[in-house]
């Protein structure tokens, strides 16, 4: 079944909604990301150690570039995804999710935002590895995110800020194709079940659907591309400029030393982060679109 898409091109509004989603993602997800980035016995030990020595602020180490990068990245991601999807639908929208529309739209959006994410994540990763109990001496570390950025550019040039760029490109294009596919299908089938039932359809129900579809989409994203993220972190934090930058070469080395488990380092904290962070992003995005007068079909 197809129907004419009566939506107008909302231009900037979809990008504004995405920006709010990005802020929500960092607020909810960054503490989990910090725990993932430092080696401890387990995530709970890491959290307790950071809180004891640095307080809540310690959980937001490197958060400044994350807020800036994620807000801009999320704005682009949701805006480009929405508008590319409309363009591929050609004014005709199916009542069901269309993988031939969702996958290329999400992959394209992911590919574009990887250019924003790469430098901000490089700074975040380098800041995080010098945190509590890090092996990086404080005297040779970075005093701030800006200091890290300037030192990186001074030592490696502007291209140094994009170290790990190809790995970020793969992670984001593949991961977002998975994320939006899961989100769209879970959302569609949940709405379908509600329509066939007698439940009243209200804002609280919409929020519940957003939490579940966004959370499951986030879990699917990281379950698929976590090995690429592990490789990216190693590439971006390697002290030797001549270290390999090919993610498959890095993952091959990890696999030989630590097996499949090594390729999924940080899986527990990452999955724990993925559900609430992406649920917050989707709920915020959908609420923002409603407030801005955008219909999300």
ABEGO torsion letter per residue (X at the ends): XBBBBABBBAEAAAAAAAAAAAAAAAAAAAAAAAAAABBBABAAAAAAAAAAAAEAAAAABGAAAAAAAAAAAAAAAAAAAAAAAAAAAGGBBBABBBAAAAAAAAAAAAAAAAAAAAAAAAAAAAAAAABBGBABBAAABBABAAAAAAAAAAAAEAAAAABGAAAAAAAAAAAAAAAAAAAAAAAAAAAAAAAABABBBBAAAAAAAAAAAAAAAAAAAAAAAAAAAAAAAAAAABABAABBABAAAAAAAAAAAAEAAAAABGAAAAAAAAAAAAAAAAAAAAAAAAAAGBBBX
